[in-house]
Amino acid sequence: MKYLFLFFIVFSYLTFYENIQIKKCIDPQFKHKIYTSSDGILATKSVVIIDFIVKCQNGLRDLNFYANIDGDFKPIAKSMDGSKYEITLQGDRNQLKSGNYLIKIYYAEDYSKIISVQGSNKDTNDIKPLYIIDYKHKGIYNGPMIKPQILIIIISALLWYFAYSTKYKIVN
């Protein structure tokens, strides 16, 4: 009976080991592309989309990641087949200001560790991100500094003044 119990424990461990182990990507290779809205004249919101793929040496796919953007964690969306990932930032034109954004990518397990460490008021710098995307947002083009309508009014006023003063000089 003792051996049967031991056999059951070993068999269960070996059978379910694949399901309970944490899958880590060995030597991950990241490739990312960044798309952003740049026209602020017609748009009311600013959007940044970061698409990336991860190639693991051990062939893992369909991994769960979280992104840390200025201290705010967001889950990263993945495609149905688990080969592509996407981070989306959006906000009013004033919320996504021009400047550098560091987007840190973590495994879901590391995100859980960070949350638990933050809950105990300890330093989270020991948990290193898997990948960092340094994005320089150029800001939104809101049109020329002087609106064309105002420029036309100023030019019209100057032409009227020039014509009126010339007429006054000719009459006198």
Secondary structure as UniProt FT lines:
FT   HELIX           2..20
FT   STRAND          29..36
FT   TURN            40..42
FT   STRAND          45..55
FT   TURN            57..58
FT   STRAND          65..69
FT   TURN            70..71
FT   STRAND          72..75
FT   STRAND          77..78
FT   TURN            80..81
FT   STRAND          84..92
FT   TURN            93..95
FT   STRAND          99..107
FT   HELIX           108..119
FT   TURN            120..121
FT   TURN            125..126
FT   STRAND          131..137
FT   HELIX           148..171
//
